[in-house]
Amino acid sequence: MSSDGLQACRLLARAQDGVISRRQALRSGASPDVIDGLLRTERWQVLHRGVYATFTGQPSKSATLWAAVHRAGSGAALSHATAAELFGLSDQRSSLIHLSVPVARQVTSMNGAVVHRSTRLADAIHPSLLPPRTRLEETVLDLVDQATNFDVALSVVCSASQRRLTTPAKLLAAMSRRSKLRWRSELIKALGEVGAGVHSILEYRYLHQVERPHGLPQADRQARLDADGRNRYLDNLYRDFALCVELDGLQAHPDEQRWQDLRRINSIIQNGFTVLRYGWIDVNQHACETAVQVGAVMQHLGWQASTRPCNPVCPARNYRLARS
């Protein structure tokens, strides 16, 4: 190999976290004999068939991703859970690498990898980020399409919005470019509420199972409050009644997190607000009872109406009769 060819291989591999494919090395000026010699002397190591690490030792996570992309072939990109991890869309770490390839591509099985086929991958790949990956909105919709139920689909959308990685408008635009998508009609409705401040499944359930069915006033979602010299965002603020309804989706908190939550609630109360706090069971299993309680507190704070029963056996009906 000429010195120029060796330098070209080094520069290319450096840009790919030390990974290079055999095809790239040949194009850079390396001969097959030289490549085989580097492998034989263990200066390079095989990561996949035809894909090499130009270093010794354990490959980094990024090098592993680059190797998987090269093994999948030209036009391949990281996608689904792997792309979501790279974008910071999810805190979960998948043990598998997810890749998408053009639909006509035949890829033999790869250890530790899941290969998806796409009819529109060229349009879905991010134009500049490396290793190659699908765009953020495409990644979100890939995960939505795989969701086994609507709650899972909506949680992906809420996470992307809450972390300010994208917007409902961008997701709607990406949805319009897909001829097929699971949960399309449900998500179109939900995205309007996500844009108005619904940031989690629990907040969505509160809106659809507690507030609306029982005729409660519409709350401001993610209302900003200046407290303790910092901005705090309230899940549901009934501004006319200085009532805040906070929703807690976690089943348990570490001590430090619990202390931070208590300080947050206390600072809200310190600013003159009444605070009610509910969790999953209150919203999912006891939505009617929760609505009755919110309505009762709101009446004490000046609400002139009353909680509306959502069905003939709703507890709000008995509460209204008792007050009449």
C-alpha positions in Angstrom: 0.0 0.0 0.0 1.3 3.4 -0.8 1.8 5.9 2.0 -1.0 8.0 0.4 -3.3 5.0 0.4 -2.5 4.2 4.1 -3.1 7.8 5.1 -6.4 7.8 3.2 -7.5 4.7 5.1 -6.5 6.2 8.4 -8.3 9.4 7.8 -11.5 7.7 6.7 -11.4 5.3 9.6 -10.8 8.1 12.0 -14.0 9.8 10.8 -15.9 6.5 11.4 -14.6 5.8 15.0 -11.8 3.6 13.7 -14.1 1.5 11.4 -13.6 0.9 7.7 -15.1 -1.5 5.2 -13.1 -3.6 2.8 -14.7 -1.8 -0.1 -13.7 1.6 1.4 -10.1 0.4 2.0 -9.8 -0.9 -1.6 -11.1 2.4 -3.0 -8.6 4.3 -0.8 -5.7 2.5 -2.4 -5.2 -0.6 -0.2 -4.5 -3.9 -2.0 -6.3 -7.1 -0.9 -2.9 -8.6 0.2 -2.1 -5.6 2.4 -5.6 -5.7 4.0 -5.3 -9.4 4.7 -1.8 -8.8 6.2 -3.1 -6.2 8.6 -5.8 -8.7 9.7 -3.4 -11.6 9.9 -1.0 -9.5 12.1 -4.0 -8.3 14.2 -3.3 -4.7 13.5 -6.8 -4.7 12.2 -9.7 -6.9 13.5 -12.8 -8.2 11.9 -16.1 -6.8 13.3 -18.4 -8.2 10.6 -17.7 -9.8 7.3 -15.9 -7.2 5.2 -15.9 -4.6 8.0 -12.9 -4.0 10.1 -11.7 -2.0 13.2 -8.3 -0.4 12.5 -7.4 -0.8 16.2 -7.0 -3.5 18.8 -9.1 -4.0 21.9 -12.8 -3.7 22.5 -14.8 -1.5 20.0 -16.7 1.5 21.4 -20.5 1.7 21.1 -20.1 4.2 18.3 -17.7 1.9 16.4 -20.1 -1.0 16.8 -22.8 1.1 15.3 -20.6 2.2 12.4 -19.7 -1.5 11.8 -23.4 -2.5 11.7 -24.2 0.2 9.1 -21.3 -0.9 6.9 -22.3 -4.5 7.2 -25.9 -3.7 6.1 -24.5 -2.1 2.9 -24.8 1.2 1.0 -27.8 3.3 1.9 -28.4 1.7 5.3 -29.1 3.8 8.4 -29.6 3.3 12.1 -33.3 3.5 12.9 -36.1 2.7 15.4 -34.8 2.2 19.0 -31.2 2.8 18.1 -31.8 6.1 16.3 -34.1 7.1 19.2 -31.3 6.5 21.6 -28.9 8.6 19.6 -31.4 11.5 19.5 -32.0 11.3 23.2 -35.6 10.4 22.6 -35.5 7.5 25.0 -33.6 6.8 28.2 -33.9 3.0 27.6 -30.9 1.2 26.1 -31.6 -1.5 23.6 -29.3 -4.5 23.6 -29.9 -4.8 19.8 -28.9 -2.5 17.0 -31.8 -1.5 14.7 -31.0 -0.7 11.1 -33.1 0.1 8.1 -32.2 -0.9 4.5 -33.8 -0.3 1.1 -36.7 -2.7 0.6 -35.0 -4.7 -2.1 -31.8 -5.2 -0.1 -31.1 -8.8 1.1 -29.0 -8.8 4.2 -27.9 -12.0 5.9 -28.5 -12.2 9.6 -26.3 -10.1 11.8 -25.6 -11.0 15.4 -27.1 -8.4 17.8 -28.9 -6.5 15.0 -32.5 -6.2 13.7 -32.8 -5.2 10.1 -35.9 -3.3 8.9 -36.8 -2.8 5.2 -38.1 0.5 4.0 -39.6 1.7 0.7 -38.7 5.3 1.4 -35.5 5.1 3.3 -33.6 7.6 1.0 -36.0 10.4 2.1 -36.0 9.3 5.7 -32.3 9.4 6.3 -30.9 12.5 8.1 -28.8 14.5 5.6 -25.8 15.2 7.8 -25.7 13.3 11.1 -23.2 10.4 11.4 -23.3 7.4 11.8 -26.2 7.5 9.2 -29.6 7.5 10.9 -33.2 8.2 10.2 -34.5 11.7 10.8 -36.0 12.4 14.2 -39.6 12.6 13.0 -39.1 9.5 11.0 -37.7 7.7 14.0 -40.7 8.8 16.1 -43.1 7.5 13.5 -41.2 4.2 13.1 -41.6 3.6 16.8 -45.3 4.6 16.6 -45.8 2.2 13.8 -44.4 -0.6 15.9 -46.5 0.3 19.0 -48.7 -2.5 20.2 -51.3 -0.1 21.6 -52.2 3.6 21.4 -50.7 4.4 24.8 -47.3 3.3 23.7 -47.6 5.3 20.5 -48.7 8.4 22.3 -45.9 8.1 24.9 -43.3 8.2 22.1 -44.9 11.4 20.7 -45.2 13.0 24.1 -41.5 12.2 24.9 -40.3 13.8 21.7 -42.4 16.9 22.4 -41.6 17.2 26.1 -37.9 17.0 25.4 -38.3 19.7 22.8 -36.8 17.5 20.1 -39.6 18.2 17.6 -43.0 19.8 17.3 -46.5 18.5 16.6 -46.4 20.5 13.3 -43.3 18.7 12.2 -44.7 15.3 13.2 -47.9 16.0 11.3 -45.9 17.0 8.2 -43.9 13.7 8.5 -47.1 11.7 8.9 -48.5 13.2 5.7 -45.6 11.8 3.7 -46.5 8.2 4.8 -49.1 6.3 3.0 -49.5 3.8 5.9 -49.2 4.5 9.6 -50.8 2.8 12.6 -52.8 5.0 15.0 -52.9 7.8 12.4 -56.4 9.2 13.2 -55.9 8.9 16.9 -52.5 10.7 16.8 -53.8 13.5 14.6 -56.4 14.3 17.3 -53.8 13.9 20.1 -51.2 16.0 18.5 -53.4 19.1 18.9 -53.5 18.4 22.7 -49.8 17.8 22.8 -49.2 21.1 21.2 -51.4 22.7 23.9 -49.2 21.3 26.7 -50.2 17.6 27.3 -46.8 16.1 27.9 -47.5 12.5 29.1 -50.0 9.7 28.9 -51.2 10.5 32.4 -51.9 14.1 31.4 -53.7 12.9 28.3 -55.8 10.5 30.5 -56.6 13.2 33.0 -57.9 15.4 30.1 -60.0 12.6 28.6 -61.1 10.7 31.7 -61.4 13.4 34.4 -61.7 16.9 33.1 -63.7 16.8 29.9 -66.2 14.0 30.7 -67.1 15.6 33.9 -67.6 19.2 32.7 -64.7 20.7 34.6 -63.3 24.0 33.3 -60.4 23.8 30.9 -57.1 24.0 32.6 -54.0 25.7 31.3 -51.4 23.0 30.6 -47.8 23.5 31.5 -48.6 27.0 32.9 -45.4 28.8 33.9 -45.0 30.0 37.5 -42.1 32.1 38.8 -41.2 30.6 42.2 -38.1 30.6 44.3 -36.3 32.6 41.6 -36.9 29.9 38.9 -39.5 28.9 36.4 -41.8 26.1 37.3 -44.3 24.5 35.0 -47.7 23.4 36.4 -49.4 20.4 34.8 -52.9 21.8 35.1 -53.7 25.3 36.3 -57.3 26.4 36.8 -56.2 30.0 36.9 -59.6 31.6 37.8 -59.6 29.5 41.0 -55.9 29.5 41.8 -56.1 25.7 41.7 -53.3 23.5 40.5 -53.7 19.8 39.7 -50.3 18.0 39.5 -50.0 14.5 38.1 -47.4 12.1 39.2 -46.8 9.1 36.8 -43.9 7.6 38.9 -44.8 4.8 41.3 -41.9 5.6 43.6 -39.2 8.2 44.1 -35.7 8.1 45.4 -35.4 10.2 48.5 -33.7 13.1 46.7 -36.3 13.2 44.0 -39.1 13.0 46.6 -37.5 16.0 48.4 -37.3 18.0 45.2 -41.0 17.2 44.5 -42.0 18.3 48.0 -40.1 21.6 47.6 -41.8 22.1 44.2 -45.3 21.6 45.7 -44.5 23.8 48.7 -43.3 26.6 46.5 -46.5 26.4 44.5 -48.6 26.6 47.7 -46.4 29.5 48.9 -47.4 31.5 45.9 -51.1 31.3 46.9 -52.3 28.2 44.9 -54.2 25.3 46.2 -52.6 22.0 45.0 -54.2 18.6 44.4 -51.9 15.8 43.4 -52.9 12.5 41.6 -51.3 9.4 40.3 -52.1 6.6 37.8 -54.7 4.9 40.0 -56.6 8.1 40.7 -56.8 8.9 37.0 -57.2 5.4 35.5 -59.2 3.5 38.0 -61.0 6.3 40.0 -61.4 9.0 37.4 -65.0 9.9 38.5 -64.0 10.2 42.2 -61.1 12.3 41.2 -63.3 14.6 39.2 -65.7 14.9 42.1 -62.9 16.0 44.4 -61.5 18.5 41.9 -64.9 19.9 41.4 -65.6 20.2 45.1 -62.4 22.0 45.8 -63.1 24.3 42.9 -66.5 25.1 44.2 -64.9 26.1 47.6 -62.7 28.4 45.5 -65.6 30.1 43.7 -66.7 27.8 40.9 -70.4 28.4 40.4 -71.1 25.2 38.4 -70.8 21.5 39.5 -69.2 18.3 38.4 -71.2 16.6 35.6 -71.8 12.8 35.7 -70.2 11.0 32.8 -72.6 8.1 33.0 -75.7 7.0 35.0 -73.6 5.4 37.8 -71.0 8.1 38.0 -70.4 9.3 41.6 -70.8 12.8 40.5 -74.5 12.2 40.2 -74.8 11.4 43.9 -72.7 14.4 44.8 -75.0 16.7 42.8 -78.1 15.2 44.4 -76.6 15.6 47.9 -75.9 19.3 47.2 -79.4 20.0 45.7 
